[in-house]
């Protein structure tokens, strides 16, 4: 059973999914294509405890605070490679940015390999199912330019400004 809740934010409506008391998805509601196609029944439940935890975290974040993810039960659905990349994204500090190249270097060190395609890492970042909390918006191009974001570049720019990001 997958529970679904919603949050209204200044940059659009956000959909939150939970399963087995874990957050499995957060995306901007107008981007329905971001939802993983899971073949399970979904139930709208704004008061499901995990949905409430995610809403609280997001509300704190949108107030300009840096809430801890320590108590958030995250369980993004993806391949083991994608999960390795998303785990590295979680280490990118609030208010900072990184590049695809830097993420790739960290991943290579972690998995003890000597080379890997930046594109493979970029594709894994693009498939992040838990937007904002897993901060793929903090990844920018090598030259400092904003690059793709599943929610749209306008939302990425807003999130980075909210965090008063330092490049």
Secondary structure by P-SEA (a helix, b strand, c coil): cbbbbbbbccccbbbbbbcccccccccccccccccccccbbbbbccccaaaaaaaaaaaaaaaccccccccccccccccaaaaaaaaaaaaccccccccaaaaaaaaaaaaccccccaaaaaaaaaacccccccccccccccccccccccccaaaaaaaaaaacccc
